[in-house]
Amino acid sequence: MDKLAKEKIMKQTKPFEKCPVCGGELEEKEVEKLLKGGVHVATLKVKADVCLHCGERLYSQETVKLFEGIRKKLERKELANFQPIGQSFQVTA
């Protein structure tokens, strides 16, 4: 496979070669994401391209769709498949 074909495939799988915010290098990492829906919060670990300079996270379209689904379930209080891990508290200063 020639260089142009490889670059074309890379662009299809990864939309950005550099960070769109600062131009820094991107590295795939497992990150923890907090999602809020209504009064509920969920945490999950997902893969993201993370900028090594500014920390910006870039998620795949599939991951963003997953986030949207989880937020909707949280808002509707459809929590049957979610595992409770503790309690959250709001503190007023």
Chimera marker file (.cmm) of the C-alpha trace (Angstrom):
<marker_set name="trace">
<marker id="1" x="0.000" y="0.000" z="0.000" r="1" g="1" b="0" radius="0.5"/>
<marker id="2" x="1.447" y="3.374" z="-0.957" r="1" g="1" b="0" radius="0.5"/>
<marker id="3" x="1.795" y="6.369" z="1.363" r="1" g="1" b="0" radius="0.5"/>
<marker id="4" x="-1.223" y="8.246" z="-0.034" r="1" g="1" b="0" radius="0.5"/>
<marker id="5" x="-3.497" y="5.235" z="0.466" r="1" g="1" b="0" radius="0.5"/>
<marker id="6" x="-2.318" y="4.877" z="4.080" r="1" g="1" b="0" radius="0.5"/>
<marker id="7" x="-2.933" y="8.580" z="4.743" r="1" g="1" b="0" radius="0.5"/>
<marker id="8" x="-6.435" y="8.306" z="3.278" r="1" g="1" b="0" radius="0.5"/>
<marker id="9" x="-7.245" y="5.352" z="5.556" r="1" g="1" b="0" radius="0.5"/>
<marker id="10" x="-5.875" y="7.215" z="8.589" r="1" g="1" b="0" radius="0.5"/>
<marker id="11" x="-8.070" y="10.237" z="7.827" r="1" g="1" b="0" radius="0.5"/>
<marker id="12" x="-11.117" y="7.982" z="7.633" r="1" g="1" b="0" radius="0.5"/>
<marker id="13" x="-10.442" y="6.426" z="11.039" r="1" g="1" b="0" radius="0.5"/>
<marker id="14" x="-9.023" y="9.526" z="12.786" r="1" g="1" b="0" radius="0.5"/>
<marker id="15" x="-10.432" y="12.873" z="11.689" r="1" g="1" b="0" radius="0.5"/>
<marker id="16" x="-7.569" y="14.857" z="13.244" r="1" g="1" b="0" radius="0.5"/>
<marker id="17" x="-3.840" y="14.276" z="13.035" r="1" g="1" b="0" radius="0.5"/>
<marker id="18" x="-3.151" y="17.158" z="15.451" r="1" g="1" b="0" radius="0.5"/>
<marker id="19" x="-5.193" y="18.784" z="18.202" r="1" g="1" b="0" radius="0.5"/>
<marker id="20" x="-7.786" y="21.137" z="16.641" r="1" g="1" b="0" radius="0.5"/>
<marker id="21" x="-7.458" y="23.468" z="19.652" r="1" g="1" b="0" radius="0.5"/>
<marker id="22" x="-3.686" y="23.960" z="19.949" r="1" g="1" b="0" radius="0.5"/>
<marker id="23" x="-2.047" y="21.836" z="17.231" r="1" g="1" b="0" radius="0.5"/>
<marker id="24" x="-0.441" y="19.487" z="19.766" r="1" g="1" b="0" radius="0.5"/>
<marker id="25" x="0.207" y="15.784" z="19.335" r="1" g="1" b="0" radius="0.5"/>
<marker id="26" x="-2.665" y="13.374" z="19.980" r="1" g="1" b="0" radius="0.5"/>
<marker id="27" x="-2.334" y="10.058" z="21.796" r="1" g="1" b="0" radius="0.5"/>
<marker id="28" x="-5.044" y="7.451" z="22.328" r="1" g="1" b="0" radius="0.5"/>
<marker id="29" x="-5.694" y="6.897" z="26.034" r="1" g="1" b="0" radius="0.5"/>
<marker id="30" x="-8.308" y="5.393" z="28.296" r="1" g="1" b="0" radius="0.5"/>
<marker id="31" x="-10.050" y="8.232" z="30.143" r="1" g="1" b="0" radius="0.5"/>
<marker id="32" x="-12.777" y="8.531" z="32.730" r="1" g="1" b="0" radius="0.5"/>
<marker id="33" x="-15.847" y="10.509" z="31.650" r="1" g="1" b="0" radius="0.5"/>
<marker id="34" x="-18.541" y="11.899" z="33.935" r="1" g="1" b="0" radius="0.5"/>
<marker id="35" x="-22.005" y="12.239" z="32.399" r="1" g="1" b="0" radius="0.5"/>
<marker id="36" x="-24.860" y="14.150" z="33.987" r="1" g="1" b="0" radius="0.5"/>
<marker id="37" x="-28.523" y="13.588" z="33.215" r="1" g="1" b="0" radius="0.5"/>
<marker id="38" x="-31.085" y="15.305" z="35.421" r="1" g="1" b="0" radius="0.5"/>
<marker id="39" x="-29.920" y="14.900" z="39.011" r="1" g="1" b="0" radius="0.5"/>
<marker id="40" x="-27.961" y="11.715" z="38.285" r="1" g="1" b="0" radius="0.5"/>
<marker id="41" x="-24.300" y="11.324" z="37.321" r="1" g="1" b="0" radius="0.5"/>
<marker id="42" x="-22.639" y="8.317" z="35.703" r="1" g="1" b="0" radius="0.5"/>
<marker id="43" x="-18.960" y="7.573" z="35.283" r="1" g="1" b="0" radius="0.5"/>
<marker id="44" x="-17.423" y="5.355" z="32.625" r="1" g="1" b="0" radius="0.5"/>
<marker id="45" x="-14.046" y="4.621" z="31.094" r="1" g="1" b="0" radius="0.5"/>
<marker id="46" x="-13.686" y="5.100" z="27.336" r="1" g="1" b="0" radius="0.5"/>
<marker id="47" x="-10.951" y="5.559" z="24.755" r="1" g="1" b="0" radius="0.5"/>
<marker id="48" x="-10.219" y="9.071" z="23.510" r="1" g="1" b="0" radius="0.5"/>
<marker id="49" x="-7.532" y="10.870" z="21.576" r="1" g="1" b="0" radius="0.5"/>
<marker id="50" x="-5.970" y="13.200" z="24.153" r="1" g="1" b="0" radius="0.5"/>
<marker id="51" x="-3.779" y="16.178" z="23.303" r="1" g="1" b="0" radius="0.5"/>
<marker id="52" x="-0.421" y="15.856" z="25.018" r="1" g="1" b="0" radius="0.5"/>
<marker id="53" x="-0.125" y="19.671" z="25.160" r="1" g="1" b="0" radius="0.5"/>
<marker id="54" x="-3.507" y="21.072" z="26.243" r="1" g="1" b="0" radius="0.5"/>
<marker id="55" x="-5.395" y="17.951" z="27.372" r="1" g="1" b="0" radius="0.5"/>
<marker id="56" x="-8.278" y="18.324" z="24.890" r="1" g="1" b="0" radius="0.5"/>
<marker id="57" x="-10.169" y="15.036" z="24.445" r="1" g="1" b="0" radius="0.5"/>
<marker id="58" x="-11.516" y="13.883" z="21.100" r="1" g="1" b="0" radius="0.5"/>
<marker id="59" x="-14.110" y="11.095" z="21.127" r="1" g="1" b="0" radius="0.5"/>
<marker id="60" x="-15.271" y="8.884" z="18.256" r="1" g="1" b="0" radius="0.5"/>
<marker id="61" x="-18.800" y="9.294" z="16.896" r="1" g="1" b="0" radius="0.5"/>
<marker id="62" x="-19.752" y="5.947" z="18.432" r="1" g="1" b="0" radius="0.5"/>
<marker id="63" x="-18.562" y="7.089" z="21.860" r="1" g="1" b="0" radius="0.5"/>
<marker id="64" x="-20.501" y="10.357" z="21.593" r="1" g="1" b="0" radius="0.5"/>
<marker id="65" x="-23.655" y="8.380" z="20.710" r="1" g="1" b="0" radius="0.5"/>
<marker id="66" x="-23.030" y="6.193" z="23.763" r="1" g="1" b="0" radius="0.5"/>
<marker id="67" x="-22.787" y="9.349" z="25.915" r="1" g="1" b="0" radius="0.5"/>
<marker id="68" x="-26.093" y="10.639" z="24.511" r="1" g="1" b="0" radius="0.5"/>
<marker id="69" x="-27.853" y="7.350" z="25.283" r="1" g="1" b="0" radius="0.5"/>
<marker id="70" x="-26.552" y="7.270" z="28.839" r="1" g="1" b="0" radius="0.5"/>
<marker id="71" x="-27.591" y="10.889" z="29.454" r="1" g="1" b="0" radius="0.5"/>
<marker id="72" x="-31.120" y="10.145" z="28.231" r="1" g="1" b="0" radius="0.5"/>
<marker id="73" x="-31.359" y="7.120" z="30.549" r="1" g="1" b="0" radius="0.5"/>
<marker id="74" x="-30.152" y="9.211" z="33.481" r="1" g="1" b="0" radius="0.5"/>
<marker id="75" x="-32.712" y="11.941" z="32.738" r="1" g="1" b="0" radius="0.5"/>
<marker id="76" x="-35.538" y="9.351" z="32.509" r="1" g="1" b="0" radius="0.5"/>
<marker id="77" x="-34.305" y="7.630" z="35.689" r="1" g="1" b="0" radius="0.5"/>
<marker id="78" x="-33.842" y="4.366" z="33.778" r="1" g="1" b="0" radius="0.5"/>
<marker id="79" x="-31.137" y="3.173" z="36.167" r="1" g="1" b="0" radius="0.5"/>
<marker id="80" x="-31.792" y="-0.589" z="36.278" r="1" g="1" b="0" radius="0.5"/>
<marker id="81" x="-28.601" y="-1.481" z="34.367" r="1" g="1" b="0" radius="0.5"/>
<marker id="82" x="-26.413" y="1.042" z="36.213" r="1" g="1" b="0" radius="0.5"/>
<marker id="83" x="-24.335" y="0.009" z="39.217" r="1" g="1" b="0" radius="0.5"/>
<marker id="84" x="-24.499" y="2.411" z="42.179" r="1" g="1" b="0" radius="0.5"/>
<marker id="85" x="-21.043" y="3.346" z="43.473" r="1" g="1" b="0" radius="0.5"/>
<marker id="86" x="-21.849" y="5.846" z="46.214" r="1" g="1" b="0" radius="0.5"/>
<marker id="87" x="-23.669" y="9.108" z="46.799" r="1" g="1" b="0" radius="0.5"/>
<marker id="88" x="-23.163" y="12.635" z="45.560" r="1" g="1" b="0" radius="0.5"/>
<marker id="89" x="-23.641" y="15.753" z="47.649" r="1" g="1" b="0" radius="0.5"/>
<marker id="90" x="-24.042" y="19.407" z="46.770" r="1" g="1" b="0" radius="0.5"/>
<marker id="91" x="-22.351" y="21.855" z="49.105" r="1" g="1" b="0" radius="0.5"/>
<marker id="92" x="-23.262" y="25.525" z="49.165" r="1" g="1" b="0" radius="0.5"/>
<marker id="93" x="-20.472" y="27.916" z="49.953" r="1" g="1" b="0" radius="0.5"/>
<link id1="1" id2="2" r="1" g="1" b="0" radius="0.2"/>
<link id1="2" id2="3" r="1" g="1" b="0" radius="0.2"/>
<link id1="3" id2="4" r="1" g="1" b="0" radius="0.2"/>
<link id1="4" id2="5" r="1" g="1" b="0" radius="0.2"/>
<link id1="5" id2="6" r="1" g="1" b="0" radius="0.2"/>
<link id1="6" id2="7" r="1" g="1" b="0" radius="0.2"/>
<link id1="7" id2="8" r="1" g="1" b="0" radius="0.2"/>
<link id1="8" id2="9" r="1" g="1" b="0" radius="0.2"/>
<link id1="9" id2="10" r="1" g="1" b="0" radius="0.2"/>
<link id1="10" id2="11" r="1" g="1" b="0" radius="0.2"/>
<link id1="11" id2="12" r="1" g="1" b="0" radius="0.2"/>
<link id1="12" id2="13" r="1" g="1" b="0" radius="0.2"/>
<link id1="13" id2="14" r="1" g="1" b="0" radius="0.2"/>
<link id1="14" id2="15" r="1" g="1" b="0" radius="0.2"/>
<link id1="15" id2="16" r="1" g="1" b="0" radius="0.2"/>
<link id1="16" id2="17" r="1" g="1" b="0" radius="0.2"/>
<link id1="17" id2="18" r="1" g="1" b="0" radius="0.2"/>
<link id1="18" id2="19" r="1" g="1" b="0" radius="0.2"/>
<link id1="19" id2="20" r="1" g="1" b="0" radius="0.2"/>
<link id1="20" id2="21" r="1" g="1" b="0" radius="0.2"/>
<link id1="21" id2="22" r="1" g="1" b="0" radius="0.2"/>
<link id1="22" id2="23" r="1" g="1" b="0" radius="0.2"/>
<link id1="23" id2="24" r="1" g="1" b="0" radius="0.2"/>
<link id1="24" id2="25" r="1" g="1" b="0" radius="0.2"/>
<link id1="25" id2="26" r="1" g="1" b="0" radius="0.2"/>
<link id1="26" id2="27" r="1" g="1" b="0" radius="0.2"/>
<link id1="27" id2="28" r="1" g="1" b="0" radius="0.2"/>
<link id1="28" id2="29" r="1" g="1" b="0" radius="0.2"/>
<link id1="29" id2="30" r="1" g="1" b="0" radius="0.2"/>
<link id1="30" id2="31" r="1" g="1" b="0" radius="0.2"/>
<link id1="31" id2="32" r="1" g="1" b="0" radius="0.2"/>
<link id1="32" id2="33" r="1" g="1" b="0" radius="0.2"/>
<link id1="33" id2="34" r="1" g="1" b="0" radius="0.2"/>
<link id1="34" id2="35" r="1" g="1" b="0" radius="0.2"/>
<link id1="35" id2="36" r="1" g="1" b="0" radius="0.2"/>
<link id1="36" id2="37" r="1" g="1" b="0" radius="0.2"/>
<link id1="37" id2="38" r="1" g="1" b="0" radius="0.2"/>
<link id1="38" id2="39" r="1" g="1" b="0" radius="0.2"/>
<link id1="39" id2="40" r="1" g="1" b="0" radius="0.2"/>
<link id1="40" id2="41" r="1" g="1" b="0" radius="0.2"/>
<link id1="41" id2="42" r="1" g="1" b="0" radius="0.2"/>
<link id1="42" id2="43" r="1" g="1" b="0" radius="0.2"/>
<link id1="43" id2="44" r="1" g="1" b="0" radius="0.2"/>
<link id1="44" id2="45" r="1" g="1" b="0" radius="0.2"/>
<link id1="45" id2="46" r="1" g="1" b="0" radius="0.2"/>
<link id1="46" id2="47" r="1" g="1" b="0" radius="0.2"/>
<link id1="47" id2="48" r="1" g="1" b="0" radius="0.2"/>
<link id1="48" id2="49" r="1" g="1" b="0" radius="0.2"/>
<link id1="49" id2="50" r="1" g="1" b="0" radius="0.2"/>
<link id1="50" id2="51" r="1" g="1" b="0" radius="0.2"/>
<link id1="51" id2="52" r="1" g="1" b="0" radius="0.2"/>
<link id1="52" id2="53" r="1" g="1" b="0" radius="0.2"/>
<link id1="53" id2="54" r="1" g="1" b="0" radius="0.2"/>
<link id1="54" id2="55" r="1" g="1" b="0" radius="0.2"/>
<link id1="55" id2="56" r="1" g="1" b="0" radius="0.2"/>
<link id1="56" id2="57" r="1" g="1" b="0" radius="0.2"/>
<link id1="57" id2="58" r="1" g="1" b="0" radius="0.2"/>
<link id1="58" id2="59" r="1" g="1" b="0" radius="0.2"/>
<link id1="59" id2="60" r="1" g="1" b="0" radius="0.2"/>
<link id1="60" id2="61" r="1" g="1" b="0" radius="0.2"/>
<link id1="61" id2="62" r="1" g="1" b="0" radius="0.2"/>
<link id1="62" id2="63" r="1" g="1" b="0" radius="0.2"/>
<link id1="63" id2="64" r="1" g="1" b="0" radius="0.2"/>
<link id1="64" id2="65" r="1" g="1" b="0" radius="0.2"/>
<link id1="65" id2="66" r="1" g="1" b="0" radius="0.2"/>
<link id1="66" id2="67" r="1" g="1" b="0" radius="0.2"/>
<link id1="67" id2="68" r="1" g="1" b="0" radius="0.2"/>
<link id1="68" id2="69" r="1" g="1" b="0" radius="0.2"/>
<link id1="69" id2="70" r="1" g="1" b="0" radius="0.2"/>
<link id1="70" id2="71" r="1" g="1" b="0" radius="0.2"/>
<link id1="71" id2="72" r="1" g="1" b="0" radius="0.2"/>
<link id1="72" id2="73" r="1" g="1" b="0" radius="0.2"/>
<link id1="73" id2="74" r="1" g="1" b="0" radius="0.2"/>
<link id1="74" id2="75" r="1" g="1" b="0" radius="0.2"/>
<link id1="75" id2="76" r="1" g="1" b="0" radius="0.2"/>
<link id1="76" id2="77" r="1" g="1" b="0" radius="0.2"/>
<link id1="77" id2="78" r="1" g="1" b="0" radius="0.2"/>
<link id1="78" id2="79" r="1" g="1" b="0" radius="0.2"/>
<link id1="79" id2="80" r="1" g="1" b="0" radius="0.2"/>
<link id1="80" id2="81" r="1" g="1" b="0" radius="0.2"/>
<link id1="81" id2="82" r="1" g="1" b="0" radius="0.2"/>
<link id1="82" id2="83" r="1" g="1" b="0" radius="0.2"/>
<link id1="83" id2="84" r="1" g="1" b="0" radius="0.2"/>
<link id1="84" id2="85" r="1" g="1" b="0" radius="0.2"/>
<link id1="85" id2="86" r="1" g="1" b="0" radius="0.2"/>
<link id1="86" id2="87" r="1" g="1" b="0" radius="0.2"/>
<link id1="87" id2="88" r="1" g="1" b="0" radius="0.2"/>
<link id1="88" id2="89" r="1" g="1" b="0" radius="0.2"/>
<link id1="89" id2="90" r="1" g="1" b="0" radius="0.2"/>
<link id1="90" id2="91" r="1" g="1" b="0" radius="0.2"/>
<link id1="91" id2="92" r="1" g="1" b="0" radius="0.2"/>
<link id1="92" id2="93" r="1" g="1" b="0" radius="0.2"/>
</marker_set>
